[in-house]
Amino acid sequence: MIFKRNFPITRRSRRQWINTSVQVFTPSTHMDALGINLSDGGMCFFSVANLRVGSPVDIEFKPPHSDAPVRVSGKIRHRALYLYGIEFLGEMEDSHADARHSTAPHDSHPGA
């Protein structure tokens, strides 16, 4: 099979597939994005934007199983056209909706 992995997954934490609206804030602008996956350490999102790798951003989104939005600071670590990988730098601002603890194991996708 073409899509079979022949190597172990070496991620720090599991990713959870999500489909959520994300607000991205940079020092100069604010834009809309679409969240694709979420883990303890970061998020992947789609946005038609020109963000540089290494640039700081703040993102705001509603984590799975929560109605309250959270806002977290991060840094762009990866870019592939309009897909961006963000590494979270600090704790979530809203303690009611901590995305790092809301990812249920049954919703996780180990190969993402």
Helices and strands as residue ranges (DSSP letters): E 15-25, E 30-38, E 42-46, E 56-61, E 70-80, E 83-88, G 95-97, H 99-102, G 105-107, E 108-109
